[in-house]
Amino acid sequence: MTKLSNFFTLEELTKSQYATRKGISNLPTGIYMQNLVATAAKMDEVRKLLGKPIYVSSGYRNPAVNDAVGGSPTSSHMTGQAIDFTCPEFGTVQEVFDAIRKSPLRYDQVLNEYDQWCHLGFGDRLRHEQWIYKRVNGDVVKTRV
């Protein structure tokens, strides 16, 4: 295991079932690796805030993986600056979302995506956006908090 920070490893922040099935390398290089290390350090702050283990469902995604999983063409996952995760020992996705948005943490976006996971993006803009995504009658409804 390659530690990127106190709580996170390269392996957990780059794992991809799709990449594994297709034999695609999903390891970042250059600036994307530097971004992922910085993201891991910021996620350490989230881990300390929540006080419980964080379970990463998606971290870095190279463009091929991002496209295959239906990610946004401008996704911060492709630059190593976003993490999708849950923290069930802390609480529900909504409770995690609320704890982050009410905290002094600096971030670009925090999203409650369908009450299934939180997306936390860092990036360069640090807009502090807060959104809840839900499906209503098959449509995606986005609500800014």
C-alpha positions in Angstrom: 0.0 0.0 0.0 1.2 3.5 -0.9 0.3 6.0 1.7 -0.7 9.5 0.3 -1.7 10.9 3.7 -2.4 9.8 7.3 -5.6 8.1 6.4 -5.6 7.5 2.7 -3.7 5.3 0.2 -3.0 5.6 -3.5 -4.8 2.3 -4.0 -8.1 3.3 -2.4 -8.1 6.7 -4.2 -7.6 5.2 -7.6 -9.5 1.9 -7.4 -11.9 1.3 -10.2 -13.9 -1.8 -10.9 -14.3 -0.7 -14.5 -10.5 -0.2 -15.0 -9.8 -3.5 -13.4 -12.3 -5.4 -15.6 -11.0 -3.7 -18.8 -7.3 -3.9 -17.8 -6.9 -0.1 -17.9 -4.3 1.7 -15.7 -6.0 4.3 -13.5 -2.9 5.7 -12.0 -2.4 9.4 -12.2 0.9 11.0 -13.3 2.5 14.4 -13.0 0.2 17.2 -11.8 -2.7 14.8 -11.3 -0.6 12.8 -8.8 0.3 16.0 -7.0 -3.4 17.0 -7.0 -4.3 13.6 -5.6 -1.8 13.9 -2.8 -3.2 17.3 -1.9 -6.7 15.9 -2.0 -5.8 13.1 0.3 -4.4 15.7 2.8 -7.7 17.6 2.6 -9.7 14.4 3.1 -7.6 13.8 6.2 -9.3 17.0 7.5 -12.7 15.6 6.6 -11.8 12.4 8.4 -10.8 14.4 11.5 -14.0 16.4 11.3 -16.2 13.3 11.2 -14.1 11.3 13.6 -14.9 8.0 11.8 -13.6 6.0 8.8 -14.4 7.2 5.4 -15.2 4.8 2.6 -14.2 6.0 -0.8 -16.3 4.8 -3.8 -14.5 7.0 -6.4 -11.4 9.1 -6.4 -9.1 9.7 -9.4 -10.6 8.6 -12.7 -8.6 8.9 -15.9 -10.7 10.3 -18.9 -11.4 6.8 -20.3 -12.7 5.5 -16.9 -14.6 8.8 -16.3 -16.3 8.5 -19.6 -17.2 4.9 -19.2 -18.9 5.5 -15.8 -20.9 8.4 -17.1 -18.9 11.1 -15.3 -19.1 14.8 -16.3 -16.7 15.7 -19.1 -15.4 18.5 -16.7 -15.2 16.2 -13.6 -12.7 17.1 -11.0 -12.2 13.3 -10.6 -10.1 13.5 -13.7 -7.7 15.9 -12.2 -7.4 14.1 -8.8 -9.4 16.8 -7.0 -12.6 15.0 -6.1 -13.7 12.1 -3.9 -17.0 10.3 -3.6 -17.5 8.7 -0.2 -19.6 7.7 2.7 -19.1 7.6 6.4 -21.8 5.4 7.8 -20.4 5.2 11.3 -20.8 9.0 11.4 -24.3 9.1 10.0 -26.4 9.3 6.8 -25.2 10.9 3.6 -27.3 13.9 4.5 -25.7 14.1 8.0 -22.2 13.9 6.5 -23.2 16.6 3.9 -24.5 18.9 6.6 -21.4 18.4 8.8 -19.1 19.4 5.9 -21.1 22.3 4.7 -21.4 23.8 8.2 -17.7 23.3 8.9 -14.8 25.7 8.2 -13.4 23.3 5.6 -12.4 24.9 2.3 -13.7 23.2 -0.8 -15.1 23.8 -4.2 -18.3 21.7 -4.0 -20.0 19.3 -1.6 -22.8 17.3 -3.1 -25.3 14.9 -1.6 -25.8 12.6 -4.6 -29.1 10.7 -4.4 -28.6 10.1 -0.6 -26.1 7.4 -1.7 -22.7 9.2 -1.4 -21.1 12.6 -0.8 -19.0 14.2 -3.5 -16.4 16.5 -2.3 -14.4 18.5 -4.8 -11.5 20.8 -4.1 -10.0 22.2 -7.3 -8.7 25.7 -7.7 -11.9 27.8 -7.4 -13.1 26.9 -3.9 -16.6 28.2 -4.6 -18.0 26.5 -1.5 -21.0 25.2 -3.5 -23.5 23.0 -1.8 -26.0 20.9 -3.9 -28.4 18.0 -3.3 -29.1 15.7 -6.2 -32.3 13.6 -6.2 -34.2 11.6 -8.8 -37.8 12.6 -9.2 -39.9 10.6 -11.6 -36.7 9.5 -13.4 -35.4 13.0 -13.7 -32.4 14.5 -11.8 -33.3 17.4 -9.7 -30.5 19.6 -8.4 -31.2 21.9 -5.4 -28.6 24.4 -4.3 -28.4 24.7 -0.5 
